[in-house]
Amino acid sequence: MSQESNRLRSGYESLSRGTIDVELLATDFELFQTSSIIDSAGTFRGRDAVGEAIAEIRASFEELEFVPEDFIDVSDGQVLVLVHVHGRGRGSGVAIDDHIAHLWTFRDGTAVRLVIYQEPSEGLKAVGLEE
């Protein structure tokens, strides 16, 4: 397992507690969502914008957990994480139970980009592991 994968494990533990490990993210970090469970799909640049997007998502749920199921070291500086997302909507009480993929890109040991795929197969295809 790469150094990046180990750092991500710690980052997901922080996220499950409702915090962001800002030391994991470069100041110019970029988050790109192909779509979203709320109206925040798109690109977010910088730690503050990413924090706001995550806060918006968390505010929509009374329970929300991102559980990494597999860390795949794709190439030098890239890690694909297959993630189980489950929670319950605030107010509506609607349960979500889904699997997604996170493709992380690192530069000098710091995350510079995260692409969120709504289907694990999309993430696997993006890194050439599935057609």
C-alpha positions in Angstrom: 0.0 0.0 0.0 1.3 3.4 -1.0 2.0 6.4 1.3 -0.9 8.1 -0.4 -3.3 5.3 0.4 -2.3 5.4 4.0 -2.9 9.1 4.2 -6.3 8.6 2.6 -7.3 6.0 5.2 -6.7 8.6 7.9 -8.6 11.2 5.8 -11.7 9.0 5.5 -11.6 8.5 9.2 -11.7 12.3 9.7 -14.5 12.6 7.2 -16.6 10.0 9.1 -16.2 12.2 12.2 -17.5 15.2 10.2 -14.2 16.9 9.8 -11.8 17.4 6.9 -8.1 16.7 7.2 -6.9 19.9 5.5 -3.3 18.8 5.8 -4.2 16.2 3.2 -5.3 18.8 0.7 -3.1 21.2 -1.3 -4.1 24.8 -1.0 -5.1 24.7 -4.7 -7.0 21.4 -4.3 -9.7 20.8 -6.9 -12.9 18.7 -6.4 -14.8 17.6 -9.4 -18.2 15.8 -9.1 -19.7 14.2 -12.2 -23.1 14.6 -10.4 -24.2 14.9 -6.8 -26.8 13.8 -4.4 -27.7 17.5 -4.0 -27.3 20.5 -6.3 -23.5 20.9 -5.8 -22.2 19.0 -8.9 -19.4 20.7 -10.7 -15.9 21.8 -9.9 -14.8 23.4 -6.6 -11.3 24.9 -6.3 -9.4 25.6 -3.1 -9.8 24.3 0.5 -12.6 26.8 1.4 -14.8 25.9 -1.6 -14.3 22.2 -1.0 -15.2 22.7 2.7 -18.3 24.6 1.8 -19.4 21.9 -0.7 -18.9 19.2 2.0 -20.8 21.3 4.6 -23.7 21.7 2.2 -23.9 18.0 1.6 -23.6 17.2 5.3 -26.4 19.8 6.1 -28.8 17.8 3.9 -28.4 14.6 5.9 -28.9 13.8 9.6 -26.7 10.8 9.0 -24.0 10.4 6.3 -21.0 8.1 6.2 -18.4 7.5 3.6 -16.9 4.0 4.1 -13.9 3.2 1.9 -14.0 -0.4 0.8 -11.0 -0.7 -1.4 -7.9 1.4 -2.1 -6.3 0.8 -5.5 -2.9 2.3 -6.2 -3.4 3.1 -9.9 -0.2 4.8 -10.8 2.5 7.0 -9.2 0.4 9.7 -7.5 -3.1 8.3 -8.2 -5.3 6.2 -5.9 -8.8 5.0 -6.7 -11.0 4.5 -3.7 -14.2 2.5 -3.9 -16.6 3.9 -1.3 -19.9 2.8 0.3 -22.1 5.8 1.1 -25.0 5.5 3.4 -27.1 7.9 5.4 -30.5 9.4 6.0 -31.9 12.7 4.6 -32.6 15.5 7.1 -36.3 16.2 7.2 -37.3 13.6 4.6 -35.8 10.6 6.4 -35.1 9.0 3.0 -32.3 6.5 3.3 -29.4 6.4 0.8 -27.2 3.3 0.3 -24.9 3.6 -2.6 -21.4 2.8 -4.0 -19.3 5.4 -5.7 -15.6 5.9 -6.7 -13.1 8.6 -5.7 -10.1 9.1 -7.9 -7.4 11.0 -6.0 -4.4 12.6 -7.6 -1.4 13.5 -5.4 1.6 15.8 -6.0 4.6 15.5 -3.6 2.4 13.6 -1.1 -0.4 16.1 -1.0 -3.8 15.6 -2.7 -4.3 18.1 -5.5 -7.5 16.7 -7.2 -10.4 14.4 -6.4 -12.9 13.3 -9.1 -16.1 11.7 -7.7 -17.8 9.1 -9.9 -21.3 8.1 -9.1 -20.7 4.5 -10.2 -17.6 2.4 -9.2 -17.5 1.1 -12.9 -17.0 4.7 -14.1 -14.0 5.2 -11.8 -12.5 1.8 -12.8 -13.0 2.7 -16.5 -11.3 6.1 -16.0 -8.1 4.4 -14.8 -8.2 1.6 -17.4 -9.3 -1.2 -15.1 -12.6 -1.9 -16.7 -14.1 -1.3 -20.1 
